[in-house]
Amino acid sequence: MTRTAHIISTARYLPQRKVSNGELTERFAALGIPDVIDKFGTSTGITQRFYAPDDWATSDLALPAAKEALRRACLRPEDLDLIVFGTDSPDYLTPDTSVVLQYKLGAKNAGTFDVGCACASFPTAIALAAGLIATNAGIKNVLVVGAYMMRKLSDPNDPVCFFYGDGAGAAVLTSGSLQGFIGAAMQADGAYHAHWGIYSGGTFEPASAASIKAGRTQVRLVKPYPPEVNHEGWPRLFKRLAAENEFTPDDVDQILFTQVRKPSIAIAAQGCGVPVEKCHTIMEKYGYTGSACIAMALDDAIEVGKIKRGDLVVMIGSGVGYNQSAVALRMT
Ligand SMILES: CC(C)(COP(=O)(O)OP(=O)(O)OC[C@H]1O[C@@H](n2cnc3c(N)ncnc32)[C@H](O)[C@@H]1OP(=O)(O)O)[C@@H](O)C(=O)NCCC(=O)NCCS
């Protein structure tokens, strides 16, 4: 019997504390850089972001999204066979955040693992979940989560904290015989691995008093990515995914890209041959929510009626490193 993965529910969680560009401008004006937030706001389209309480970890953000996705799927935590958790702002270096979520959720019959390819994690996690559902009779119900709390690992005096907003999104996939998941494609260029990341705290440089003092245990944008990485990389990946899975740009109802820079989405949409109106965005209202942003955009697009049953949806994520991952699904 053919088993294909379907998304049967989605949900998202946005914490309560809203931080406007105006609030950040005041803070950075006091630090002697009054214009930087306005510049970032103008170039990206981001106007605000949301912060979770200071004593929360990434798994705490994921929990309400996961519970709501299960409720909408009419499933109990114990019905889950697997949890796949996409994040690059984990609770701990090890163990995985997925196993913390499994415990907090009470998903006692689920195995778990994390996917850590930064903001490409959610489409990658969907592809992995779909592959495991298709090839294992015992893996039927899978919770896929994307959650992001990079803000807590950033330097509040670094203007790049403009980007980091907290949030989580979740999807429940189950096996069926209709076509849901269509295919995945991935590409990467590790030559950029030292551009943007957290460079002390792992085996390259374990955390030390010196690395903490120098700020190397916090996330740093050391060198910006050339714009072509997304402007040309996303359309290249899209065209490969479409050719390998035999659909055309006209067949696509929505593309959800990484939500970091609105003008980049317009350029990439044109490169894909898909109208920008078919590329839902959330960064203007939720900020950049990294490994959660595509999961949150999917749920948001469903809520506002831009994605409906029967639609062909493509999700394309870009993560530092860099990793880029794309999946295509038919919503059933
Ligand atoms: C991060 C990113 C969104 C920033 O885009 P951007 O807002 O267009 O950023 P810019 O670097 O042009 O900076 C905007 C302005 O802020 C200024 N600025 C940037 N960092 C600053 C800092 N630390 N302090 C003061 N000013 C700063 C810049 O000089 C620029 O000013 P200008 O307009 O007068 O030249 C962009 O680099 C990007 O899209 N990166 C790829 C994102 C991504 O997908 N990442 C995952 C891996 S591919």
The ligand as an SDF file (V2000), in Angstrom:
LIG
                    3D

 48 50  0  0  0  0  0  0  0  0999 V2000
   20.4480   40.3200    7.1620 C   0  0  0  0  0  0  0  0  0  0  0  0
   19.8820   41.0640    5.9870 C   0  0  0  0  0  0  0  0  0  0  0  0
   18.3920   40.7760    5.9000 C   0  0  0  0  0  0  0  0  0  0  0  0
   20.1100   42.5400    6.2060 C   0  0  0  0  0  0  0  0  0  0  0  0
   19.6030   43.2010    5.0830 O   0  0  0  0  0  0  0  0  0  0  0  0
   19.5660   44.7720    4.9580 P   0  0  0  0  0  0  0  0  0  0  0  0
   18.6220   45.3320    5.9470 O   0  0  0  0  0  0  0  0  0  0  0  0
   19.2830   45.0540    3.5310 O   0  0  0  0  0  0  0  0  0  0  0  0
   21.0160   45.1050    5.4830 O   0  0  0  0  0  0  0  0  0  0  0  0
   22.1700   46.0530    5.1210 P   0  0  0  0  0  0  0  0  0  0  0  0
   23.4100   45.2890    5.4260 O   0  0  0  0  0  0  0  0  0  0  0  0
   22.0150   46.6740    3.7700 O   0  0  0  0  0  0  0  0  0  0  0  0
   22.0110   47.1800    6.2440 O   0  0  0  0  0  0  0  0  0  0  0  0
   21.0620   48.2270    6.1660 C   0  0  0  0  0  0  0  0  0  0  0  0
   21.7280   49.5010    6.6680 C   0  0  0  0  0  0  0  0  0  0  0  0
   22.0570   49.3260    8.0630 O   0  0  0  0  0  0  0  0  0  0  0  0
   23.4450   49.5790    8.2470 C   0  0  0  0  0  0  0  0  0  0  0  0
   23.9790   48.6500    9.2430 N   0  0  0  0  0  0  0  0  0  0  0  0
   24.0260   47.3050    9.1170 C   0  0  0  0  0  0  0  0  0  0  0  0
   24.5580   46.7650   10.2250 N   0  0  0  0  0  0  0  0  0  0  0  0
   24.8650   47.7970   11.0560 C   0  0  0  0  0  0  0  0  0  0  0  0
   25.4500   47.9070   12.3340 C   0  0  0  0  0  0  0  0  0  0  0  0
   25.8510   46.8050   12.9990 N   0  0  0  0  0  0  0  0  0  0  0  0
   25.6150   49.1350   12.8780 N   0  0  0  0  0  0  0  0  0  0  0  0
   25.2210   50.2480   12.2310 C   0  0  0  0  0  0  0  0  0  0  0  0
   24.6570   50.2050   10.9900 N   0  0  0  0  0  0  0  0  0  0  0  0
   24.4870   48.9970   10.4220 C   0  0  0  0  0  0  0  0  0  0  0  0
   24.0920   49.3630    6.9000 C   0  0  0  0  0  0  0  0  0  0  0  0
   25.2880   50.0910    6.7650 O   0  0  0  0  0  0  0  0  0  0  0  0
   23.0220   49.8570    5.9520 C   0  0  0  0  0  0  0  0  0  0  0  0
   23.0930   51.2730    5.8980 O   0  0  0  0  0  0  0  0  0  0  0  0
   23.0070   52.0870    4.4760 P   0  0  0  0  0  0  0  0  0  0  0  0
   21.6020   51.8210    3.9790 O   0  0  0  0  0  0  0  0  0  0  0  0
   23.2240   53.5120    4.8540 O   0  0  0  0  0  0  0  0  0  0  0  0
   24.0610   51.5180    3.5930 O   0  0  0  0  0  0  0  0  0  0  0  0
   20.5500   40.6720    4.6520 C   0  0  0  0  0  0  0  0  0  0  0  0
   21.9370   40.6800    4.8000 O   0  0  0  0  0  0  0  0  0  0  0  0
   20.0790   39.3350    4.1560 C   0  0  0  0  0  0  0  0  0  0  0  0
   19.0860   39.2350    3.4700 O   0  0  0  0  0  0  0  0  0  0  0  0
   20.8070   38.3030    4.4840 N   0  0  0  0  0  0  0  0  0  0  0  0
   20.4490   36.9620    4.1530 C   0  0  0  0  0  0  0  0  0  0  0  0
   19.4560   36.5270    5.1480 C   0  0  0  0  0  0  0  0  0  0  0  0
   19.3370   35.0770    5.1850 C   0  0  0  0  0  0  0  0  0  0  0  0
   18.6200   34.5000    4.4450 O   0  0  0  0  0  0  0  0  0  0  0  0
   20.0650   34.4850    6.0710 N   0  0  0  0  0  0  0  0  0  0  0  0
   20.0970   33.0960    6.1430 C   0  0  0  0  0  0  0  0  0  0  0  0
   21.2830   32.5560    5.3970 C   0  0  0  0  0  0  0  0  0  0  0  0
   21.2300   32.7900    3.6640 S   0  0  0  0  0  0  0  0  0  0  0  0
  1  2  1  0
  2  3  1  0
  2  4  1  0
  2 36  1  0
  4  5  1  0
  5  6  1  0
  6  7  2  0
  6  8  1  0
  6  9  1  0
  9 10  1  0
 10 11  2  0
 10 12  1  0
 10 13  1  0
 13 14  1  0
 14 15  1  0
 15 16  1  0
 15 30  1  0
 16 17  1  0
 17 18  1  0
 17 28  1  0
 18 19  1  0
 18 27  1  0
 19 20  2  0
 20 21  1  0
 21 22  1  0
 21 27  2  0
 22 23  1  0
 22 24  2  0
 24 25  1  0
 25 26  2  0
 26 27  1  0
 28 29  1  0
 28 30  1  0
 30 31  1  0
 31 32  1  0
 32 33  2  0
 32 34  1  0
 32 35  1  0
 36 37  1  0
 36 38  1  0
 38 39  2  0
 38 40  1  0
 40 41  1  0
 41 42  1  0
 42 43  1  0
 43 44  2  0
 43 45  1  0
 45 46  1  0
 46 47  1  0
 47 48  1  0
M  END
$$$$
